[in-house]
Amino acid sequence: MICVCFSCVKWGEIRSTFFSVMYSVRQGSVLAPFLFAIYLDDLSEICTPNCSRFIILYADDILLITYSVVDLEKLIRLCERELNWLDMTINVKKSCCLRIGARCDVPCANITTSTGHVLPWTKEIKYLEIFIVQSRAFKCAIDDAKCSFYRAANAIFGKVGRLASIRQSYAVYLRSKNTKIDQD
C-alpha cells in the first residue's frame, strides 16, 4: 500500500500542480478491477437464478438484465442501495436502458434513479466494445467491428500492395515486429 501518493492532471502538454491522493487506486492499475470486484461482490448476491434478474460485472462495468421494465426499476433501486452503502453512485451520464423482445418498439415510461435523474431509453448500447441493439431477439451490431477490420486490412495492403502474397504480407508484419524471417 502506498502511504504518500501525489498525482497531477495532464491535458495536452499542460500539467496541473501536484496534489496528494489520500484514498483510491490509480486509474489503469492492475489492482483496480480486483478491488472493484471485491467491493461489488455483494451486489451480485442480490440476484439468484430464481429471481429473473441478472447482474453482469466486468471491470468497472455493470450490466443489469431483467424480463420486465418493472423488474429493471426494482433492480436499479437495489443496486443504488448497495452502491450508496459503499459510498458510490450510478454514473447517470454513462447509463441508459435498452429493450429487447417482442415489445421492444413500445414506448416505456422513464426510469429515474433515487436522485431523480432519468435513465434514457436508447436503441443501441456499447458494452465491452460490443454494440447491442434494440430488436425482437438478442442482436449485436458488427458494423464498427467490420470497419476496424477493413481499416487494418487496408493499412496492411497500403504497405505491401494489393497483389502481394500472404507470405509477403506476413513477412512485412514480422519485420515490423523485428522478428527473424526464414527464407526458403
C-alpha positions as CSV (number, residue, x, y, z in Angstrom):
1,M,0.0,0.0,0.0
2,I,1.3,3.4,-0.9
3,C,1.3,5.8,2.0
4,V,2.1,9.0,0.3
5,C,0.9,9.4,-3.3
6,F,0.9,12.5,-5.4
7,S,-0.8,13.0,-8.8
8,C,-1.4,15.7,-11.3
9,V,-3.8,16.2,-14.3
10,K,-2.2,16.3,-17.8
11,W,-4.2,17.9,-20.5
12,G,-2.3,18.0,-23.8
13,E,1.1,19.4,-22.9
14,I,-0.1,21.2,-19.8
15,R,0.1,19.7,-16.3
16,S,-1.6,20.9,-13.1
17,T,0.2,21.3,-9.8
18,F,0.7,18.0,-7.9
19,F,-1.8,17.2,-5.2
20,S,-1.9,14.5,-2.6
21,V,-4.1,11.4,-3.2
22,M,-5.2,10.1,0.2
23,Y,-7.5,7.2,-0.9
24,S,-8.2,5.1,-4.1
25,V,-6.2,3.3,-6.7
26,R,-4.7,4.9,-9.7
27,Q,-6.7,4.6,-12.9
28,G,-5.3,1.7,-15.1
29,S,-3.8,0.0,-12.1
30,V,-3.9,-3.8,-12.3
31,L,-5.4,-3.8,-8.8
32,A,-8.4,-1.6,-9.7
33,P,-10.6,-4.3,-11.3
34,F,-9.9,-6.7,-8.5
35,L,-10.8,-4.2,-5.8
36,F,-13.9,-3.2,-7.7
37,A,-15.0,-6.9,-7.8
38,I,-14.4,-7.2,-4.1
39,Y,-16.4,-4.0,-3.4
40,L,-19.3,-5.1,-5.6
41,D,-19.4,-8.8,-4.7
42,D,-22.4,-8.3,-2.5
43,L,-24.2,-6.7,-5.5
44,S,-24.0,-9.9,-7.4
45,E,-25.7,-11.7,-4.5
46,I,-28.8,-9.6,-5.0
47,C,-29.7,-11.8,-7.9
48,T,-30.4,-15.5,-7.6
49,P,-31.1,-17.8,-10.5
50,N,-34.8,-17.9,-9.5
51,C,-35.4,-14.2,-9.3
52,S,-35.4,-13.4,-13.1
53,R,-32.9,-10.6,-12.6
54,F,-29.2,-10.8,-13.7
55,I,-26.2,-8.6,-13.0
56,I,-23.1,-8.9,-15.1
57,L,-20.0,-7.3,-13.6
58,Y,-16.8,-6.9,-15.6
59,A,-14.0,-4.5,-14.5
60,D,-15.9,-1.3,-13.7
61,D,-18.9,-2.0,-15.9
62,I,-22.3,-3.3,-14.7
63,L,-24.9,-4.7,-16.9
64,L,-28.4,-5.3,-15.5
65,I,-30.8,-7.7,-17.2
66,T,-34.4,-8.3,-16.4
67,Y,-37.5,-9.7,-18.0
68,S,-39.6,-6.6,-17.5
69,V,-39.3,-2.8,-17.0
70,V,-40.8,-3.1,-13.5
71,D,-38.1,-5.6,-12.5
72,L,-35.4,-3.4,-14.0
73,E,-36.6,-0.5,-11.9
74,K,-36.6,-2.7,-8.8
75,L,-33.1,-3.9,-9.6
76,I,-31.8,-0.4,-10.1
77,R,-33.2,0.5,-6.7
78,L,-31.4,-2.5,-5.1
79,C,-28.2,-1.6,-6.8
80,E,-28.4,2.0,-5.7
81,R,-29.0,1.0,-2.1
82,E,-25.9,-1.3,-2.3
83,L,-23.8,1.4,-4.0
84,N,-24.9,4.0,-1.6
85,W,-23.8,1.8,1.3
86,L,-20.3,1.7,-0.4
87,D,-20.4,5.5,-0.9
88,M,-20.7,5.0,-4.6
89,T,-23.3,6.2,-7.2
90,I,-24.5,5.3,-10.6
91,N,-22.9,7.5,-13.3
92,V,-26.1,8.7,-14.9
93,K,-24.2,10.3,-17.8
94,K,-22.9,6.8,-18.9
95,S,-26.1,4.9,-18.1
96,C,-29.1,4.0,-20.3
97,C,-31.8,1.5,-20.9
98,L,-32.4,-0.8,-23.8
99,R,-35.4,-3.1,-24.6
100,I,-35.1,-6.5,-26.3
101,G,-38.1,-8.7,-27.0
102,A,-41.5,-8.7,-28.7
103,R,-42.4,-5.3,-27.2
104,C,-39.1,-3.6,-27.9
105,D,-40.8,-0.9,-30.0
106,V,-43.4,0.0,-27.4
107,P,-42.6,3.3,-25.6
108,C,-41.8,2.9,-21.9
109,A,-42.1,5.3,-19.0
110,N,-38.8,6.8,-17.9
111,I,-36.8,5.1,-15.3
112,T,-35.4,7.5,-12.7
113,T,-32.7,7.0,-10.2
114,S,-33.3,7.7,-6.5
115,T,-31.6,11.1,-7.0
116,G,-34.2,12.0,-9.7
117,H,-32.0,11.5,-12.8
118,V,-33.7,10.0,-15.8
119,L,-32.0,7.0,-17.4
120,P,-32.7,7.4,-21.1
121,W,-34.1,4.7,-23.4
122,T,-31.8,4.0,-26.4
123,K,-31.8,1.9,-29.5
124,E,-28.1,0.8,-29.1
125,I,-25.7,0.4,-26.2
126,K,-21.9,-0.3,-26.2
127,Y,-20.8,-2.9,-23.6
128,L,-17.2,-4.1,-23.6
129,E,-16.7,-2.8,-27.2
130,I,-19.7,-4.7,-28.5
131,F,-22.8,-2.9,-29.7
132,I,-26.1,-4.5,-28.5
133,V,-29.1,-3.2,-30.5
134,Q,-32.8,-2.9,-29.7
135,S,-34.6,-5.8,-31.5
136,R,-37.1,-8.6,-31.0
137,A,-34.3,-11.0,-30.3
138,F,-30.8,-10.5,-28.9
139,K,-28.7,-8.9,-31.6
140,C,-25.3,-7.3,-31.9
141,A,-24.3,-4.8,-34.5
142,I,-20.9,-5.6,-36.1
143,D,-20.6,-2.6,-38.4
144,D,-17.9,-1.0,-36.2
145,A,-16.0,-4.2,-36.0
146,K,-16.1,-4.6,-39.7
147,C,-14.9,-1.1,-40.2
148,S,-12.0,-1.6,-37.9
149,F,-11.1,-4.9,-39.7
150,Y,-11.2,-3.2,-43.1
151,R,-9.2,-0.2,-41.8
152,A,-6.5,-2.6,-40.6
153,A,-6.5,-4.7,-43.7
154,N,-6.3,-1.6,-45.9
155,A,-3.4,-0.3,-43.9
156,I,-1.5,-3.5,-44.4
157,F,-2.3,-3.6,-48.2
158,G,-1.3,0.0,-48.4
159,K,2.2,-1.0,-47.2
160,V,2.6,-4.2,-49.2
161,G,0.4,-3.7,-52.2
162,R,-2.8,-5.5,-53.2
163,L,-1.1,-8.2,-55.3
164,A,1.3,-9.2,-52.6
165,S,1.1,-12.8,-51.5
166,I,0.1,-13.8,-48.0
167,R,3.7,-14.8,-47.3
168,Q,4.9,-11.3,-48.3
169,S,2.3,-9.7,-46.1
170,Y,3.3,-11.9,-43.2
171,A,7.0,-11.1,-43.8
172,V,6.2,-7.4,-43.6
173,Y,4.3,-8.0,-40.4
174,L,7.2,-9.9,-38.9
175,R,9.7,-7.3,-40.0
176,S,7.6,-4.6,-38.2
177,K,7.9,-6.7,-35.0
178,N,11.7,-7.2,-35.5
179,T,11.3,-10.9,-35.9
180,K,13.8,-13.1,-37.9
181,I,12.3,-14.5,-41.2
182,D,13.3,-17.9,-42.5
183,Q,13.9,-17.8,-46.3
184,D,13.1,-20.9,-48.4
